[in-house]
């Protein structure tokens, strides 16, 4: 039995990388996808491709640092399809740098997108899920939440927070809601483009060229968690390259 077909799924950060790959896979599996990202030109193209292939997709400009944007995105899903089955809080940035460089604006941006963005998604979806009596929250973390390295201290801290928020929500959720943390390793996405330090960007890009795996691997993990029966909660999936230490 296909537990994805007909589900209404909101995805943030849907315009590229993991979000785009997940959107395409879920739409192929019959989900009604509701796409959020800041780049509406990319969303329009993605939604158009899905519709051309016979799928269902709608979208709205979404800055996850703005709570009302998430409320509008969830509201669009419910107004259009009458329900919300899943929210995937996937938007994230990683402007890595040494603490000594004092790139405080980058620190603030990571906190706003990676932590507050997840919380804004939860705040928008949770009342809908409680009213319905069902729902599934999926949050994208990172293997950086397991290991702290120089250059990625703040990024690691934000992803530690995502795992803590996810586990806390899982314990609070009760029998009718599901909560999943998807934890990617080094994935071939444009996340490197969010790095503002040119030297650091080149270093990370080189590492990604050597061992990064396709975002399709994460999309399949998301689909696996979603397709389980309603009483089955896949709490966390870690997906990393075999070459990643």
Secondary structure, 3 states (H helix, E strand, C coil): CCCCCCCEEEEECCCCHHHHHHHHHHHHCCCEEEEEECCHHHHHHHHHHHHHCCCEEEEEECCCCCHHHHHHHHHHHHHHHCCCCEEEECCCCCCCCCHHHCCHHHHHHHHHHHHHHHHHHHHHHHHHHHHHCCEEEEEECCHHHCCCCCCCHHHHHHHHHHHHHHHHHHHHHCCCEEEEEEEECCECCHHHHHCCCHHHHHHHHHHHHHHCECCHHHHHHHHHHHHCCCCCCCCEEEECCCCCC
